[in-house]
Amino acid sequence: MAVGWSLTPHDSSPSPLPNAQSLIPNPSPYPSRMDYTYRYPSQRAPVFARNIVATSHPLAAQAGLAMLAKGGNAVDAAVATAMALTVLEPTSNGIGADNFALVWTGGGLHGLNASGRAPAGLERARYDGMERIPYYGFDGVTTPGAVSGWVALNKEFGSLPMTTLAEPAIHYAREGAVVPPHIAYYWGRAARAYPRDLCGDWFNTFTTDGLAPQTGDLVTLPDHADTLEAIAETNGNAFYHGELAERIEHAAIAGGGDLRATDLAAHQAEWVRPISLDYHGWRLHEIPPNGQGLVGLIALGILKHFDMKALDPDSIESLHLSIEAMKLAFADGHRYIADPDHMDVAVDSLLDDTYLASRAKMIDRSKATDFNHGTPKQGGTVLLTAADAEGTMISLIQSNYTGFGSGMVVPGTGIALQNRGCCFTLEKGHPNEVAPGKRPYHTIIPGFVTRTGSGGDDVPVMAFGVMGGFMQPQGHAQVLMRMADHDMNPQTALDAPRWQVMKGMEVTIEPGFGEKTIDGLRALGHEITVDDMFSASFGRGQTIYRLDDGYCAGSDPRCDGQAVGF
């Protein structure tokens, strides 16, 4: 498919863009024309290739690309990239993390839930007297699922052995990697945040004499190398059934935790049916609960009842409607999303158009409303996308939840245990109330978009995601709307300034919105805080968009990463 584009600078106050489908008489399943002008300030251009990987660390993206060069497919590239990220960007994920994936193959779209459960031996009385589950220590530690996700993807769709996929990660762990600026910042922040008396093994593993690495420092993680080698050589068995499982149990017992080798042995990654919603011809697919992708779908389902295409995406009215819809979606998400075995309302009911229309009627165009949507929390996550010349595409997301996670590191292994259990609630009787053997509300969500082809079947359009705690469904909606409603290319959609709903009437926004827009939102009752700069707190996205012959990809300027291809 031919596309037309310009690389001339774009006016800072762009006029509305034409609808792509109106420009051609017989549109293909893929929008045949996008705006490739530089609409927002960025130092990046979209990347075009037939094989491509995009993620938040350049070396990790190149690790995945190396697998494609070896004859592997997009899933091989994704697993290699994910393993490398545990070494290169431990500030946001690790071997003790969870992950999810959406994979497009010739057989359609497949969802993978590799999130872990609360320990079977956990007792509810552990949290008596607490207002929330502590971030540091073993109170929030759940069974790590990321390794099972790598194994499941490799077994189902991979073409290269795990030992090959682990080579880049092991190399960087043994030989070292130079730390880039964003990761150095978050490493330093973690070193200031973790209590030294509680997190001694974290300091022993990830700092030098208590000091985090600086930008440009070479860091080796030899314990990581040994652990990844054992995982690769045994296809994960060492982690869930062998010596590593025993060492995890010993660390938990020593730290007063409930996680045991039996929890690891019982863990299984699960293939699940994605949930979806059509938004103006673009069908957004998400992992079902316990993931929070439902929040993004609800928000878009509400916004379908307004003419968002007719509104400038940076206008007062567009932002007001979007913010209000997102608050309503979070109100539903925090009330209903839980381990699917414990939900008391069906997902289909929440995505029913009659219900969504009733929610849309609750939005007052003349003022902001507090819908009691809760207090979004921060998180630390990595997301990657990969696609190959054969048409396989994948969006994979991986996280320890907050930064390095709980601060609990298994001595001598490099395994930083996640604190995902902090997303349970302590509210009695709530579907997401903490309990043994239960999966918590999960913030991390990969995204995928399809359109309807000429034969009525779904055709793949985009593997993408915007990682970062409760910003994720907000990022999914904002990026998709800019592409679906305003024909922005992947890089431009990622470059655009974002907003984030907070508690009550509070909304934080990035620089880039006009003063009149900010003043107008405040006049409607939104309590606006404008951040000093673009930052990862507004998410870090990766996008691969399918063309007839290859792909167009973008990587978020809010992180150190890039899209690479050949």
N, C-alpha and C positions, 0 to 999 in steps of 0.2 A: 504494500500500500504506500503510495506516495504521500508525503506530508509537506506542507509549505510552512516555512518559518522565517523569522527575521531575528538578527542578533543586534539590532539597533537599540540604544537606550530607550526605555519607555518613560513617558511622563509620570511624575510621582502621583498624579491624580488621574488615573486612566479612565477613559470613557468606557461604557459598557461594551463587552465583547459580543460578537455575533454568535448565535447558536450554531454549533458545528453542523448539526444535522440539516439545517436549512440551506447549507452551501452546496449540497450534492443531491442529485435526483434519486439515487438508489443507495442509501447508506449501507455499509457493511456492518457486521456486529460491533466493530471497533469504531469509535468516533474518528473520522478520517481526517479531521483537521483540528489542531490545537494551536493555542497562542504560544509561540516560542520567543516572544519578546521578553526582555528583562523588566518585569513588572515591579519587583521589590528588590531592595539592595541585597546583593549576594556576590560572592566571589566564585560561585560555582555555576556550571552549565550542565544541562542534562547529558547523560552518557548513553550512547547508542551502540549496541552490540548484539550478537546472536547468542552469546553465552555471557552471563553477567551475575555478579554478586554485589550486594550493598549491605554495609553494616557500620557500626560506630567506631571501629578501629581499622585503619588501613591495612595493617599486617594480617588481621583476621580475615578481611575481605580477600586479600591475596592468597591466604591459605586455602580458602574455598575455591578460588579461581584455579589454583594449582591442581586441585582434584579434577576439575573439568578438563584441564590440559592433559591429564593422565588418562582421559577417556571415561572418567566418571560422569555421573549425571548431577542434576541440581540438588537432589537429596544428599548425595555424597558430599557435595560442596557445602551444604548447610550443616551437616554433622561435623565436618572438619572445622568450619568456621565457629560453630558453637563450642567445640572443645578448645580451640585456640583462644576464644574470648575468656574462658575461665582463667587463663594465664595472663593474657594481655590486658584485660579489663576486669580484674577481680573486685574493683570498686562497685560493680553493679551485678555481678553474678558469680557463680562458682560451682565446684564439683558437688557441693551440698545443696544445690538449687532445685527448683522445679522448672519444667518447660511445657509449652503447648506448641502445636504446629497445625497449619492448614496446608495440604498438599494437593496440587492439581496434577493428575496424570490422565492418560487416555481414557481411564475408567471413571473420570469425574473428580469431585472434590472429597477429600478425606480429612477428618479431624482427629487429632491426637491429644489426649489429656494425660500428661505425665506429671500430675500433681500428687503430692503425698498426703497421707492422713495423719491425724493426731495419734500419738502412741496408744496402743490398746490398753496399757496399764495406767493411763492418765486418770486421775480422780478429780471430779468437779470441785471438791473441797480445797484443792490446791489454790484456787483463786478467790476463796472467801475473803471478804474485806477489801478486795481490789476494785478499783473503778475501771481499769483496763488492764490487758495483759502486757507485762513489761517487754520492752524491745530487747533488752540485754539479758543474757542468761538463758537457761533452758526452758523457761515458762512458755515461750512462743515457738519452740523448735518442733517442726513436724518432719515426717519421713521424707528424705530427699528423693525427688523423682526424676531429675534431669538425666542421670545416667540411663535410666530405663527408657527415656525418650530417645536418646541416641541409638540404643540397641533396637528399639522397635522400628524406628525409621530405617535403620540399616538392614534389618531383617526383611521388612516388607517391600522396600523400594530401592535399596542400595545395590551398587554393582562392584564396589571396592571393599576390601576387608577393613575391619575396624583398625587393625594395626597400621594400615596405610593412612587412614583418615586422621589418626592421632599423631602422625609424624610431625606436622608443623607445630602443634601444641607442645609436644615433648621437646622439640628442638628449642623453642623459645624459653621453655622452663629451665632447661639445662644450660643453654648458651647465653641466655639473657635477651631482653628486649628493651629498647630505649623508651622511656615514659613520655608520652605527649602531654600537652598543657591541660586539657580538661580532666584527664585521668589523674594527673598529679594533684590538681585542685581537690578532687573528691577523696583521694588517698590521704591528703593532709587533713581534710575535714574529719575523716574517720579517726585518724590518730588523736585528734583533739576531743572527739566525742566518746570513744570507748573508755569505760573506767578501767584503769590499769590493774586494780586489785581483783577484778572479776574476769578480765579478758587477757590474762597474761600470755596464753598460748597464741592469741591473735598477734600481740606485739612481737612475740618471738618469731612468728612466721612472716609477717608482712611489714616489719619495720627493721631498721638498723639502729640499735641502741635507743629504741623508742621513737626514732625519727622516720617520717614517711619519705619516700623518694621525691625528688624534685624533677621538674621538667628537664629532660635531657639525661637523667641518670639511667644507667644500665641496671636492670633488676633481673636476678635469677631466682627461680622458685624450685629448687631441686626436689623437695618433697612432692610438689605437684607432678613433676616428671615421673617419679616412681609410681605414684598412684595412677596416673593416666596410662602408663605402660601396663600395669596390672589389669586395669579395666579393659584395655584394648585386647590384650592377649587372651582374656577369658570371656570376651563379649559381655562384660558386666557382671559375671558371676562372682568375681572377687569382691565386688562392692556389696552385693545383696546376699551372698551366701558364704563368703570366705573370710579371709583374714581382715579385710577392711571393715566388714560388718562387725566383727568382734572388737576391733579397735574403736569403732564408733560407740558401741555399747559401753565399753570400759570408760570412755570419756564422759558419756552421759551419767553413768553411775557416780563417777568422781565429782561431777558438777551438780549432782542432785536432780538430774533429769530423768524422764520416764522412757526415752527412746531405747529400744532394745533390738538385738539382732533378729528377733522374731518379727518385729515390725518391718524390718528391711526385707526379710525373706517372704513376707506376705504381700509386699507391695507389687503392683502390676500397673504398667501404663495401659490405657484403654483407648481403643479406636471408637470415636463417637460421631454421631451425625450432626454436622454443623446446623446452626439456626440462621435464618436470613430474613431480609426484608428488602423489597424493591423501593428504590428511591430514584424517581425520574428516569427509569430505564436502567439504572445501575443497581444490581442486586448485591448488597453487602452481606457477606457471610461471616459469622462469628462462631467461636467455640461456645457450646451451651453451658449453663451453670454446672459447676461452681464458678465458672469464669464470669466476669462482669461485661462481656461483650453485649449482653442483652440491653445494658444501659444505652449504648450507642444506637442500637436498633430502635429503641423506644423513642429516643430524642428525634431521630430522623423520621420515624413514623408520625410523630406529632407535627413536625415541620412540613410534612407532605400536605397538610391542611392549610398551608399558607403559600402564596405565590413567591417563593424565595428566589426563583430565577429572575423575576422582574426587579429585584432589589440589588443594589451594589453591595458586594459582600462586606465592605468596610463601612457601611452606612449605619446610622443610629438604629433604624428600624430592623435591619437584618440582624444586627448584633443583639438587640433587645429580645427579639423573638427566639433567637438561637439560645441565648442564655436562659431564658425562662423555660424553654423546652428541655434543656439539659438539667435544670433543677428538678423539674417534674420527673424526669427519667431517673435521676439519682434517688429521689424519694421512693420510687418503686423498687429500684435496685437494692437499696439498703433495707427495705422492708421484706423483700421476697427472695433475693438470691442467696443460695446456700448449697450445701451438698444436695444433689438432686433427689437423693433418697429421703430428704427431710423437708423439701419445699412444700408449702401448703397451697400454692397457686401454680397452675400450669403455664409454661412459657407461651404456648399458643394463645392463651387468654390475654396475656399482657401485650401480645403483638396483634391482637384482633383489631381491625380498623375501626370498628364501632367504639371500642374502648379508647383507642388512640384519639379519635375525634372528640370524645368527651373530655379527654385530658387537654386537647388543644383549646377547647372552649374555656378552660380555666385561666388561660393567659389573657391578661389585660394589656392591650396595646398602649395604654396611657400611663402605666406605672409598673414598677417592679414589685414582685410578691415573694415573701418567704414561704416556700412550700415545705419547710421542715425536712430538707433534703440531707441533713447531716453535715459533718465536717470532713471534707476530703483530706486524706493523709498523703504525705510524700512517700516516694518509693524510689528504688534504684533498679534499673532493668536494662538488658540489651535485647535488641531485635535485629534480625537479619532476614534478608530476602535473597533468593537465588532462582535462576531460570536457565534452561539450556536450549540448544538448538532443536531438540526433539519435542519441545513444548511442555516439559515438566516444569512446574513452578512451585515455590514453597515460601511460606512466611512462618518463621520460627521465633519464638520469644522465650527468654530464659532469665531467671531472677532469683536472688537471695532475699527479696523483698526490700529491706532498707539497707542500701549499700552492700557491705560485706555480709550482712545478715545479723545474726544474734550476738556476734562477737565470740561465739564458742567455736574453737578450732580443735579438731582432733589432732593431738600431738604427733608430729612426724609424718603427717599425710598431706597437709595443705588443704584438707577438707574444712571449709568454713560452712557451718550449718546455718541454714536459713531460719528466719523468724516469721515465717508465713502464718503461724498460728495467731499472731497479733491481729489478724483480720477476722478472727472469731469475735463475737460479741459476748458479754457476760450477762446480757439481759435474759432473765428467766423466761423460758418458753418460746424464745425467738427461734425461727428455723435455723439461724446461723449461730445458735448458742454453742459454746465450746463443749465438746464431748469426745470420749475415746473413739478411735476408729473412724472419725468423721473428717471430711475434707472441708476446709474453710472457704468462705467467700474469697475469690482470687482476683487480684487486680490485673494480672498480665493477660493480654489478649492479642493474638495475631489476627490480621484481617485479610480478607480476600474478596475480590469483586468479579462478578460475571455479568454478561449481558445475554439477551435471548437472540440466538442465531436464526437464520432464515428457515431452518427446519424445526424451529420451536425448542431446540435444545439449548442448554446453557453453554456459553463459550467463555473461556477465561479472558479476563481483561487486566487484572492487577493483583499482584501480591504486595502487601504493604502492612504498615503498622506504625504507631506512634507510642513509644514506650514511656513509662514514668508514672507509677502509682495511679491515683484516681484521675490523672490527666488523660489517661489512655482512651476511654470512650469519647472524651471531649475532642481529642486530637483526631480520632477516626472520623468523627462527624465533620469537623472543620476542614480537613484535607479533602474528604470525599465531596463535600458541597462545593468547594472551589473548583474541583475538576468536573463534576457532573453539571453544575449550574452555570459555570463561568469559563469552561474550556481551558483551564490552566494546565500546563504541562506538569509532570511530577515534581521537578525541581522547584518551579515557581510556587506550587501549592505548599511545598515544605518551607520555602523561604518566607512565606507570608506571616505577618504577626498573628499571634494567637491570644486568646483570652482563656481564663480558667475560673469556674465558679468555686467559691469558697463557702464559708459558713454564713447562713442567713442571707443578707443582701450584699455580702462582700464579693467583689469580682476583681481579680488581678489581670492586668493586660500588659502586653509587651509594647515597647516603643514601636511606632509606625502608624498607629491610628491618629487621625487628625484631631486637633484641639476641639473643633466643633463637635466631632463625634463623641469625644470624652465628656465634654460639657453636656451634651444632649443625653447621654446615658445617666449622668449624675442627676439631671433634671427629672428623669423618670424614677429616681429613687435608688439606683444602683450605687453602692459604695465602692467607688473605683480607686484602685491603687495601681499606678503605672510603674512597672519595674524599670530599673536603670538600663537594662540590657537584655538581649536575647539570652536565654539560659535553658539548661536541661530541665528546670522546674516546669517548663511548658512543653515538655516532651521532646523526644529525639526520634524522628521518623526516618524510615527507609521505604522506597517505593520502586517497584519494577512494573512497568506498564507494557502490555503486549501490543506489538504492531503486526502487520501481516507477515513481515519478514524480519524477525528479531524483536528487540525490546528497547524501550527508552526508560532510563532509571534516574532516580535522584537520591541524594543522601543529605540529611539534615545538617545545616550549618551550625547547629547548637552543640555539635560534638566533633570529635577528632576524625570521624570516619570518612568514607568515600564509597562511590560505586565504581567498580572496575569490571572490564570485560574484554572479550576478543571475538 
